[in-house]
Amino acid sequence: MSPQPSLDQLRFNMIEQQIRPWDVLDPQVLDLLSVMRREEFVPAAHRALAFADMMVPLRGTPEEAMRLGQVMLEPKMEARLLQELDPKPHEKVLEVGTGSGYMAALLAGRAQRVISLEIEPDLVRLARGNLQKAGVHNVDVREADGAHGLPAEGPFDGIVLSGSVAEVPSALLQQLKVGGRLVAIVGEDPVMRATLITRTGDASYTTAQRWDTLAPRLLHFPEPSRFKF
């Protein structure tokens, strides 16, 4: 029998076989992925999935986790969202949807300060514990409904929505600094697109749609009304 690959080998394979082929080529992002221990942010019951190219449920059954958006996104998705946002060492970033805390940890590896909002109390506790064990001290995880952002702490250099929304609320965009960026997965199943919005002036924004994908909904964001004829 051949020996089981080590965690470091599995992490290397994840980066080289999943993430790099998905156009994640920023050396700072790849270096961060190699040192941030993803397996320590995955629930014990699913630890074997830590490096798999799939969403990992955080609570309950996989079906419940998907319905409630309580999942870790695929490693390549997290990596590419981080690359799109491109946080700088002096910047303050807001994340909506903390989950296990892994994306917040990645953001914290690039930014000066991260505030991450999570609506589910059990996940708040999970993320805080994971970040503490990982020695990540520049993330503030707060129990809050992130659909309205955090205007009292804004403006932000970057905002990440760690899940999908039908549309990005203007209230969130207004919490960006001029020059600030927001990344989100926007649209309706079966067509969602990773989207980068940059604030270019007091009332002006540019929008770039980067790639097609799917992700569970974040809770309490507005949904378009569906008319029935």
N, C-alpha and C positions, 0 to 999 in steps of 0.2 A: 504493500500500500504506500502511495506517495504521502508525504507529510502534509498536514493542513497548512495552508498559507497563513502567515502571521498577519496581525492587524495592520501593521505597516505595509505589508505587501498588498492587502486588500484595499487600503487607502490609496496606494500608488496606482493600482489597477483602476479604481474609481476615477481618479484624476485623468489617467492616460486614455482610458477606453470610453468613458462617458462624457467627461467634462471638457477636456481639450478638443475632441472632435465636434463639440457643440459651439465652436468659435469662442470659447473662453480661453484667451491667449495672454491676458494681462499677467505678467510674471508676479506681481504683488498678490493678485487674487490666488494664483496657483500655489504660491509659497504659503499663504495663509491657510489654504485648504489642507496643506500637507502637515501643518502643526496643530490646527484646531481639531480636537478629537471628537469627531461626529458621533462615534459609538457611545460616548458618555452623555449625549443628549437624547438618546433613543430609549424609550421605556424598556425595562428589562425583558418583558415578554417578547419584544420584537428586535432584540439586539442583533440577531442574525441578519436582519434586513438593513443594518446601518449603512452599508455601502451599495445597496441594490438600487437599480434605476427604477424607482417606484416611490409613491407616497407612502409614508409610514403612519399608521393610526396612533394617536396619542391617548385616547380614552375609549372605552366601550368596544363594541364590535367595529370591524372595518367599515360596515355600512353606516353605522351611527356617526363614526368619526368623519366620514366623507360628507354626510348630510349637514353636520354641524361645523364643518370646516376645521375640525380639530386634528390636523395632520401636519407632518413635516413634508414640505414639498420635495420633489426629486432633487438629488444633489446638483444635477446640472442646472436646474431651474434656479436654485438658490445662488449658485455661482454666477450665473449669467445676469440675474437681477443685481447682484453686487457689482459686477463689472459695469453694467449700464449706469448705475447710480454714481459710481466712481467717487466715493467719499474721500475727503482730504483730511490730513491730520489735525487741522484747526477747526473742523466743522462739527456742527450739532445736527444730529439726525433723529427723526421720529419714525418709529415702526408701529404699524397697526397690525396686531395679531401675533403675539409673542410665541405662542405654542410652546415648544420645548426650550426655547431660548437660543437655539443654534444660530439662526439668522442674526439675532441681536449680537451674539458673540462675534460673528464674522464682521458685522458692521463696526463693532467696537474695536476690532483689530485694525481698522482703517481710519475711523473718525475719533475726534476728541471726546465726544459725549454722545450717548444714545439713550433716548427715552422710548420705552416699548410699552404699548398698551395692550392689555389682555382682559377680555370680558369674563372669562371663566376662572373662578377662584382656585380650583384645583390646578389649573395650568399656571397660574401666577406662582403658586408655591413650587411647582415642578421647575419652572424656569429659573426662579431665584436660587433654588438649591443647585441646579445644574451650573449656573454661571458662577456661583460661589466656589463649587468644587473645581471648576476649570480655571479659577484665579482671574476671572474677568470682573474688574471693579469699576469700569466706566459705563455700566448699563444700569439704568433705573427702571425696573419693571413695576408698572402700576396697574392695579385692577381698575379698569375703566372701559366704557364703551367708546371704541376708537372711531366710530362713524363720524364724529364731530371733530376729530383731531384733538389738539390741545392748545387752543388759542392763547391761554395765559402764559405758555412757555415759548411761544413763537416769537419771531419768525425762525424757521428752520432752513438750514442749507440743503437738507435732503429729507424726503419722506418716502418710505417704502410701505406698500400694502402687501402683506404676506398672505395673499389670497385674491380671489377675483371679485370684481364689482361690475354692475351694469354700466355705470358711468362714475367718473370721479366728481364728487361734490365740489362746487365752487368754494365752499367754506374751507375745504382742505387746501385748495390751490392758493387761497389768500393767506395761508400760514407759511408759504414759501418766501424766503428772501428773494429780491431781484437777483437773478443768477442761480437761484436754487432749482433743484430737480426733484421730480416725483416719479417713481416707477410703480406701475400697477399692471395687473392683468385685467383687461377691460373687455366686456362684451357679453354675449349670451351663448350658451351651449347651442349648437356645436361650433360657433365661431367666436373665439376670444383671441385677443392679441396683447402681447406684452407691449406696454406703451410707456414712453418717456416724455414727460411734459416739463418744459423749462420755462421759468418765469423770466421774461425779457424786459419787463417794465412794470409800472404800477398796475396797469390793466391789460398787459399783453403777455401772451404765452405762445410757445411753439410746441407742437405735438408731433412725435415721431413714433410710428408703429413698427416695432422691431421684429417680432416673429409670432407665428400662430401657436397657440397652446391651449390647454384647459387646466382649470384649478377650481377647487371648491370655493363657495361663496364666503365672504366675510359677513358676519351678522349685522343687521340693522342698517345697512346701506340702502339707499332708495332703489327700488326696482321700477322699471317702466310699467305703466298700467297696460293690462292686456285686454283689449276690447274683444268681445265675442259677438259675432254676427249671426 
